[in-house]
Amino acid sequence: MSDDRFGDLTDVYESMIDWPRRLEREGPFFRHWFDLVEARNVLDVACGTGHHAALFAQWGLEVEGRDLSTAMISRAQATHGHSRQLHWLAARFEDTLPEHGPFCAGICVGNSLALAADSHAVERALTGLFASLRDGGVAIVQVLNLWSLLDGPVVWQKCQRTTIRDQDSLVIKGVHRSAQRGFVNLLVVPLADPSHRHSECIPFLGLEAEFLQKAALRAGARCVEFFGDYQQGAYDRGRSPDLIMVARK
C-alpha cells in the first residue's frame, strides 16, 4: 500500500542525509573552484533544502538557490532564512533569468540533473546554467556514476529510524541500474501503522561524461574537466562513485 500523505518527500529527503558530514567532505572542492574564479556570487540550481547554498553564504558569497519544488524552497527559507546575501526562488532547471546574475559560479549537484526527463532536457538545463554565468565563470555538475553499478541488483544504501511528519518511521533507500537507466528505491514505513507505508521507484538518467562534455561545449563552455569524487580523483567510468563535471565559460 502506498500512502498519499508522503507525496511531499521533503522530510524524507532531509532524514536521509547527514548534512554536517556531507558538507565537510564536499566543501573544500567547491571552495577551491570558487576561489579559482574569485567568485562573489553563486547560483545553486535544484538546491533542495538549501544546505549547500547556506554554506556558501557563510563564506561571504551572495547565493541564489533555485528549485522546482516549492516545498523544498519553503523548507530552505524556513531553515536558513532569507536575506540580501541568501535568497530563494522556485524555478525550473532550464529557466534563464537575465535579471538575476550574471553569476561567477553555478552548481547542480545531488544527482539532480540526472532526474531530467530526457537528454534534451539535460541540454536545456545546461544551456540555462551557462547563460546565467559570466564569462570566466565556473559550472559544477555532479551526478551518480550509474556505470559503477552492476546491472540488476539493488544496492541498499540507507536503513534508518527517524521521525517523518511526527511519526516514528523507518526509511529504507537503495539504488539499482537496469540497462541505461537508474532507479532510486524508497520505502517509508510508519512504525505505528506499517500498512500505511509509502514506496517509490524513481527513475534517473545514466549520463555519460562524453555527452555532458559535448552539451557543455555547445552551451558555452570553453574547457571541461571530470572528476570521480569530491577529492578530485580521476574519473573512472567503471569504479568512480560520482561523475563530476567542472566547466569554465
Order of alpha helices (4+ residues) and beta strands (2+ residues): alpha-alpha-beta-alpha-beta-alpha-beta-beta-alpha-beta-beta-beta-beta-beta-alpha-beta-beta
